[in-house]
Amino acid sequence: MARTKSSAPRITNPVSVSGATRLSKGKSRAPAPPPPKKGRLSKRPAPSDYESEEDVPPRKYRIKAVSASPSPEPESDVERAHPQDGTSGTSHAPRRTRSESLPLHDVEPAEDDIEEEEDYGYGDHEGDDEEDEDELPEPLYDTETAARVAQNLVDALAEAKDNQRCLQPFKKAARVIPRLINPFLSIGSSIECGLRIDPDLTFEEQNFAGIKNMTESLCWEIKSFYDRISEMCPALVKAMDLFANDPAAFESLCKYMDKNANAARRDDCSRIRHHVLIYIDDIPSTLEKDERGWHNRQTARLLCPQDQLEEFDADWLRFANEVMSGVREIDENDLPSFLWDQTATDPNNPYAGLCRGPLLLKAMLP
């Protein structure tokens, strides 16, 4: 049986009252604004989305606005006990509702509420440097704390365990200092001599043990090494103060740093050993191990000391035979030429171009 459409009027605006449904009597309600889009960047409806200003709900603020009316004076004990309006005691001053509060932008903060901007040292302020110069730094430790820290370092050095927490700053600095300053730097000797060198005196006026075996350039070079070590390892500067009255303990600390510096140097050399043959240019053929070294001109020139390259280039076979037969001695002070960048060498400066050789950089850097 076909269904027929009903001729009853259609309810277009139902309003629910106590569970029943009826038509609204002549009251036109403003259409609700469209819901905000879902997502993190959804925003509340703008005032333009409403038909009239009365439909715009009052804005809610996270911070309560300060009331414009002065706060009432506190009631006395008599007024609190016998109120004039007949209400019970312990009445409170009426609070302003949120809609009656002033908007946040109409409230001006009092002068006492304005906090001064903190200075974190990022801006340029005139006169700050002059004030800082008069301030003396506070001591690193008090007497009791300094003694305890010094004893912890002494105990850790005696146990010779690298996993001690107090030794980690010295271990890390010892491994990186030779790489950044000089690969053959002795940290202990540089610190020992650097402490005794007075920068205010000339080289002739310096008076300490070992100065007679130094040249003037070596003296100031060691002093520069000492200054850079102090900058790179602040913990070492603190240790100088801790062990001011215990030179034996400070000497043990310097030996510990030298040991870790030597270990880092061995690690670097082993890394070069595995990769150096890959980057040697112009190898005529793959030779056996006994045909490398001084038996091959390319590898022999890389092994030749930097200050003897002229003799090698004049007659490399004679030079190589003298080395292999022991006629020409080469010790640990005769550094090989592959450590230098041959385009940056200087006859008057033996350190110019040192540790900048192309073969060395290719083997060391990833």
Helices and strands as residue ranges (DSSP letters): E 14-17, E 20-23, G 47-49, G 53-55, H 77-81, G 104-106, G 111-113, H 128-134, H 143-159, G 165-167, H 168-180, H 187-196, G 211-213, H 216-232, H 234-242, H 247-275, G 276-278, G 289-291, G 293-295, H 297-303, G 306-308, H 309-314, H 316-325, G 337-339, H 358-364
